[in-house]
Amino acid sequence: MYTLLLVDDEEATLLGLSAINWTDLGITTIMLASSVSEALDLLDSNTVHVVITDIRMPGQSGIDLLIEMNKRQYSTRGILLSGHAEFDYAKQAIRVHAVDYLLKPCSDEELMNAVEGVLKDLKEEERAYEERQSMLSELSKKPIFIGEILLRNWKVNNTEVKHIQRQIDEYQLPLKIDSQCYWVGVYNEQLKEGTLIEHEVQSELSSIGFPIMLMEEACTVTILLIVQNHEPSNNNKEFLNHQIIKLKQRLFMKFKTTTVVDTTDCFTFWPNVMERLNEVKQSIEKAKQVGNKSSSETLVERAKQYVRLNLHSYPTLQGAADQLQVHSAYLSKIYKEVSGENFSDYTHRLKMEHAVYLLVHTNQRIIKIAECLGYSDSSYFIKVFKKYFKKTPQEFRNR
């Protein structure tokens, strides 16, 4: 279970130390090194839990070994052995974070007691780590709970950063003062309780970070998304946008109505968190006001704008749905209800109308006009045009 590294320049001492019944302490692997360089090579390539090292060795000392272990940030614990009861050695041992300092000759029992104490501490740390991971796992399933007891308190009471840090530590949240975050705002007229969308939020946003949710206003939830193990980048925002699309699709299937979702850019948690919260809330409010005109009409207008901007390529219903962050089936249904025609019919009609404009107002060749409208095959364009106008493009131009 545990690995012990023994370091001493005297072979007899190493053999004597290795002969101790370490298995009684759960140590299954013993490694030997006769110098600091050999010890560091072993530490570089193996997981070592405890190092017992002599202080005085030719060249580098046991103190040097522990200093280098600290520099390399090994989690290995060090015990120093010395035949010299000098106070300076004890001071140096403390300085390099040795967990114990023993004088030679020491009994096997004394040495085993020292190692047993180290392993006891390691087991306690492992237990605490497992508890923390379990707690985080449970908390991640309850983002509304954390939002209600922490976010609301921070916002209402204008909590000072030192108190926020203390509560972060108390609840063992994966959040630091310099953590990178997003605010995500969600509005749906049928959203009566934040718990209604906890599962959907967890399913789609936890791949980016740790979500904490807060519901202060009717039908609106704000989510503090704490980015995990990532630096802020455009790729993160693109991935977030992709997950937002999936979230909106899930919520459409749940509520059967459009959900407005907006996000801030990535920001450093403190001191920007409350300022950015107001930013996303204002953005959601604007979207709601536009929606009062008719959210369906606005959606259709934006879909038409997408077609106009992409007329030179091949605008699709799925492409428009992705751009507008809605489900394609929902967009198709709303588009038909509001405009009276299918999305594909509108796209086709707009292409044909633009083709007529180019034929009448420019001298561009037919093949060039086809390319401008996203047709890679000019013969196919001619066929489509003739079916629509009962004339070929050239006949239309010459009429």
Secondary structure, 3 states (H helix, E strand, C coil): CEEEEEECCCHHHHHHHHCCCHHHHCEEEEEEECCHHHHHHHHHHCCCCEEEEECCCCCCCHHHHHHHHHHCCCCCEEEEEECCCCHHHHHHHHHCCCCEEEECCCCHHHHHHHHHHHHHHHHHHHHHHHHHHHHHHHHHCCHHHHHHHHHHHHHHHCCCHHHHHHHHHHCCCCCCCCCEEEEEEEECCCCCCHHHHHHHHHHHHCCCEEEEEEEEECCEEEEEEEECCCCCCHHHHHHHHHHHHHHHHHHHHHHCCCCEEEECCCEEHHHHHHHHHHHHHHHHHHHHHHHHHHHHHHHHHHHHHHHHHCCCCCCCHHHHHHHHCCCHHHHHHHHHHHHCCCHHHHHHHHHHHHHHHHHHHCCCCHHHHHHHCCCCCHHHHHHHHHHHHCCCHHHHHHC
